[in-house]
Amino acid sequence: MTKLWQPNPALLYHLSEDATISQFAPRPHPRKPEHPPIVWAIQGSLVANYLLPRDCPRICMRCDQQTSPDDQTRFFGLSNAQTIIAIEHAWLDRIRATTLYAYAFEQADFELADAAAGYWISFRHVDPIAMHPIDDLLGQLVSLGVELHVMPNLWRLHDSVAQSSLQFSMIRMRNATARSE
């Protein structure tokens, strides 16, 4: 088992299931093909959002200064976690079997694209300065202080969080179990 890793807040990261990337080349935006090709990276403080298999649907939640006291109580209750990530239990075996590789980059190679989401982009090829294998994704999330919610279906939470004052990210929801009526 790999020693649990601590992201450096001064660096940016790209997490991948591919251990063989020596250089990141700009790629077209999957939903905005009219935009120029880019390399994506995430700031270290939000890397937990990506410590799951790429296609795993998830809801990532945080409280910030805009979060109402009612929403903080409703979604975080008695938790003292800074981040809650909800996943579907159908993904647990895949999560346990997946190894991710955290590729590190200098911030100088990127420009900030979305401060709230922690997204950084580069329009040119970028060489990683380090690569860290992560073979215990659940342990890694826990070591970063994430509270993990494992649910049969994410859609009720999705709808509630989308209407809340929380800071949130909903990733790969197209892969979530179908809505139940």
C-alpha positions in Angstrom: 0.0 0.0 0.0 1.2 3.5 -0.9 1.8 6.0 1.9 -1.0 8.5 2.0 -0.1 11.7 0.1 -0.6 15.3 1.1 -1.1 17.7 -1.8 1.1 20.8 -1.7 -1.2 23.9 -1.7 1.4 25.8 -3.8 1.1 23.3 -6.7 -1.6 22.3 -9.2 -2.6 18.7 -9.9 -4.1 16.6 -12.6 -5.4 13.2 -11.5 -5.4 10.3 -13.9 -5.7 6.5 -14.0 -2.8 6.6 -16.5 0.6 6.2 -14.9 2.5 6.8 -18.2 2.0 10.5 -18.9 5.3 12.4 -19.4 3.8 15.5 -21.0 0.2 16.9 -21.0 -0.9 18.1 -24.4 -3.9 20.6 -24.8 -7.1 18.8 -25.6 -10.5 20.1 -26.9 -13.0 21.0 -24.2 -15.5 18.0 -24.1 -18.6 20.2 -24.0 -17.3 23.3 -25.7 -15.6 22.3 -28.9 -15.5 25.9 -30.2 -13.0 26.7 -27.4 -9.2 26.3 -28.0 -7.6 23.0 -26.7 -6.4 23.2 -23.0 -4.7 21.3 -20.3 -6.7 21.2 -17.1 -5.4 21.3 -13.5 -6.9 21.6 -10.1 -5.6 23.6 -7.1 -4.3 21.5 -4.2 -7.0 22.6 -1.8 -9.8 21.1 -4.0 -8.0 18.0 -5.2 -10.3 15.8 -3.1 -13.0 16.3 -5.7 -11.0 14.3 -8.1 -9.8 11.4 -5.9 -12.2 9.0 -7.4 -12.3 7.1 -10.7 -12.8 9.6 -13.6 -16.3 8.4 -14.5 -17.6 8.1 -10.9 -20.6 10.3 -10.3 -20.2 12.5 -7.2 -21.5 15.5 -5.3 -18.8 17.6 -3.6 -20.0 20.1 -1.0 -18.4 22.8 1.1 -19.6 25.7 3.3 -18.3 29.1 2.6 -19.1 32.7 3.7 -22.2 32.6 1.4 -23.6 29.5 3.0 -26.8 30.1 5.1 -26.9 28.8 8.6 -29.9 26.7 7.6 -28.0 25.1 4.8 -25.0 24.5 7.0 -27.2 22.7 9.5 -29.2 20.8 6.9 -26.3 19.4 4.9 -23.4 19.4 7.4 -25.4 18.8 10.6 -23.0 17.8 13.4 -20.1 17.2 10.9 -16.9 19.2 11.4 -15.6 18.2 8.0 -14.7 21.0 5.5 -15.8 18.8 2.6 -18.5 16.2 2.1 -18.5 14.0 -1.0 -21.4 11.8 -1.8 -21.0 8.8 -4.1 -23.2 5.9 -5.1 -22.6 2.5 -3.4 -22.5 0.8 -6.9 -19.1 2.5 -7.4 -17.5 1.2 -4.2 -15.7 -1.9 -5.7 -14.4 0.2 -8.6 -13.1 2.9 -6.2 -11.4 0.2 -4.1 -9.7 -1.3 -7.2 -8.6 2.0 -8.8 -5.2 3.5 -8.5 -4.9 7.2 -9.4 -1.8 9.2 -10.3 -1.6 12.8 -9.1 0.6 14.7 -11.5 2.0 18.0 -10.0 2.6 21.2 -11.9 3.9 24.7 -11.1 1.2 27.4 -11.0 3.3 29.6 -13.4 2.5 27.2 -16.2 -1.2 27.8 -15.9 -3.8 30.6 -15.6 -6.8 30.6 -13.2 -10.0 29.7 -15.1 -12.5 29.4 -12.2 -11.5 30.4 -8.6 -14.5 28.8 -6.9 -14.0 25.5 -8.7 -10.2 25.7 -8.4 -9.8 25.1 -12.2 -6.6 26.2 -13.9 -5.8 25.9 -17.6 -2.8 26.0 -19.9 -2.9 26.4 -23.7 0.4 24.8 -24.2 2.1 21.5 -23.5 3.0 21.1 -19.8 5.5 18.7 -18.2 4.6 17.5 -14.7 7.2 18.1 -12.0 6.2 15.0 -10.0 3.8 12.1 -10.0 2.3 10.5 -6.9 0.5 7.1 -7.1 -2.6 6.8 -4.9 -3.8 3.3 -4.4 -6.2 3.8 -1.4 -8.6 6.4 -2.6 -11.0 6.0 0.3 -8.1 6.3 2.8 -6.7 9.3 0.9 -10.1 11.1 1.1 -10.4 10.4 4.8 -6.8 11.6 5.4 -7.7 14.9 3.7 -10.6 15.3 6.2 -13.4 14.5 3.7 -16.6 13.0 5.0 -17.8 10.4 2.5 -21.5 9.7 2.1 -22.3 6.4 0.3 -25.8 6.4 -1.1 -27.9 4.2 -3.4 -28.9 7.2 -5.6 -27.5 10.8 -5.8 -30.5 12.6 -7.4 -32.4 13.8 -4.4 -29.2 15.1 -2.9 -28.3 16.6 -6.3 -31.6 18.5 -6.5 -31.4 19.8 -2.9 -27.7 20.9 -3.1 -28.4 22.7 -6.5 -31.0 24.8 -4.7 -28.8 25.5 -1.7 -26.3 28.2 -0.8 -23.4 25.6 -0.5 -20.3 25.8 -2.6 -20.6 22.6 -4.6 -19.4 20.6 -7.6 -21.4 17.8 -9.2 -19.2 15.7 -11.4 -20.1 13.0 -13.9 -23.8 13.0 -13.0 -24.5 11.5 -16.4 -23.1 8.3 -15.0 -25.3 8.3 -11.9 -28.0 5.7 -11.4 -31.3 6.7 -13.0 -33.6 8.9 -11.0 -36.2 7.0 -9.0 -39.7 8.3 -8.8 
